[in-house]
Amino acid sequence: MENYGRYRAIRALKHDRYVAQDPLVGRKVILELLPLGPESFAWARARAQVRSPLVEKLLDLGVGEDRSFLISEFVEGRSLQEVGFDRKYRQPLLEALQAIHEAGIQHGALHSRNVIITPEGVLRLVGLRWTGQDDRAATADLLAQLA
């Protein structure tokens, strides 16, 4: 696997995303490759404005020779798909999505696999994509399953 700045990709995920290691602080992170350009930088700036403990934190933005990359928090836990759809997760999901939408962006890959329940039982929304699907249909589908 390759290095991006100080981050070393250790496991490929989907869609130019990797689990990576930050050797400086000794933790796992999520590394997402983006094309160089004003659109991806504008999305990264908007993504940095998301202020919610229910949404994975953006930690860093880096620029390579031909790509830029985002570094996000690695959230431990099990997906909503694995844990099961429980009504108690409906309100936290709505709050997480509201925080994203207030920053002027959409999740872009909303699915039960990107809703993580931490070992403490806290819902965390992960896997935000700079390009992707409109959230409306996916939100309606998830909320119907949590009814």
C-alpha positions in Angstrom: 0.0 0.0 0.0 1.1 3.6 -0.6 1.9 6.5 1.7 0.0 9.8 1.4 1.8 12.5 3.4 2.5 10.9 6.7 -0.4 8.5 6.4 0.1 4.9 5.3 -2.8 3.1 3.6 -3.1 -0.4 5.2 -6.4 -1.7 3.9 -8.5 -0.8 0.9 -12.2 -0.1 1.3 -14.6 1.0 -1.5 -14.5 4.1 -3.7 -10.9 5.3 -3.2 -11.1 5.0 0.6 -8.6 3.2 2.8 -8.0 2.4 6.4 -4.7 4.1 7.1 -2.2 4.5 9.9 -1.1 7.8 11.3 2.3 7.0 12.7 2.7 10.4 14.3 -0.1 9.8 16.9 -0.3 6.0 16.5 -3.9 5.6 15.4 -6.1 4.3 12.6 -7.7 6.8 10.3 -9.8 6.8 7.2 -8.1 8.2 4.1 -10.2 9.2 1.1 -8.5 10.2 -2.2 -10.0 13.1 -4.1 -9.1 14.7 -7.4 -7.2 17.9 -7.3 -9.5 20.9 -8.1 -11.7 23.6 -6.8 -14.8 21.3 -6.5 -13.2 18.8 -4.1 -11.5 21.6 -2.1 -14.9 23.4 -1.7 -16.4 20.2 -0.5 -13.6 19.6 2.0 -14.1 23.1 3.4 -17.8 22.5 3.7 -17.1 19.1 5.3 -14.9 20.8 7.9 -17.9 22.8 9.0 -19.9 19.8 10.1 -20.1 20.2 13.9 -21.7 17.1 15.4 -20.4 14.4 17.7 -22.6 12.0 15.7 -20.6 12.5 12.5 -17.1 11.2 11.9 -14.6 14.1 12.4 -12.5 15.4 9.5 -8.9 15.5 10.8 -6.8 16.6 7.9 -6.6 17.5 4.2 -3.5 16.8 2.2 -2.3 17.4 -1.3 -0.2 15.1 -3.4 1.2 15.4 -6.9 -2.0 14.4 -8.7 -4.6 13.9 -5.9 -5.7 15.4 -2.7 -6.8 13.4 0.3 -9.0 13.7 3.3 -8.2 12.1 6.7 -11.2 11.3 8.8 -11.7 9.7 12.2 -11.8 5.9 12.2 -15.0 4.9 14.2 -15.0 1.6 16.0 -18.3 -0.3 16.2 -20.8 -2.3 14.2 -23.0 -1.1 11.4 -26.7 -0.5 11.9 -27.2 -3.3 9.3 -25.3 -5.7 11.7 -26.9 -4.4 15.0 -30.4 -4.2 13.7 -32.8 -1.4 13.1 -34.1 0.0 16.4 -36.3 3.0 16.8 -33.9 4.5 19.4 -31.5 5.3 16.6 -34.0 7.4 14.6 -33.5 10.7 16.4 -29.7 10.6 16.5 -29.7 9.8 12.7 -31.9 12.8 12.0 -29.6 15.0 14.1 -26.5 13.7 12.3 -28.0 14.3 8.9 -29.2 17.8 9.9 -25.6 18.7 10.9 -24.3 17.6 7.5 -27.1 19.4 5.6 -26.5 22.6 7.7 -22.9 22.6 6.4 -24.3 22.7 2.9 -23.4 19.1 1.9 -25.1 15.7 1.6 -23.8 12.4 2.9 -23.5 11.0 -0.6 -23.4 7.3 0.4 -26.2 7.0 3.0 -26.8 3.4 3.9 -27.1 1.3 7.0 -23.5 0.2 6.5 -22.4 3.8 7.1 -24.3 4.2 10.3 -22.0 2.8 13.1 -23.1 1.9 16.6 -20.1 2.3 18.9 -19.3 -0.2 21.7 -20.9 2.5 24.0 -24.2 2.4 22.0 -23.7 5.8 20.3 -24.8 6.2 16.7 -22.1 7.7 14.5 -22.5 8.5 10.8 -19.4 7.7 8.7 -18.5 7.4 5.0 -19.3 10.8 3.7 -18.6 11.1 0.0 -17.7 14.2 -1.9 -19.6 12.9 -4.9 -22.5 10.5 -4.7 -26.2 10.0 -4.4 -28.8 12.4 -3.2 -29.7 11.7 0.4 -33.5 12.0 0.2 -34.4 8.5 -1.0 -31.8 6.9 1.3 -32.9 8.9 4.3 -36.6 8.0 3.7 -35.6 4.3 3.4 -33.6 4.3 6.6 -36.2 6.2 8.6 -38.9 3.8 7.5 -36.8 0.9 8.7 -36.3 2.7 12.1 -40.0 3.4 12.5 
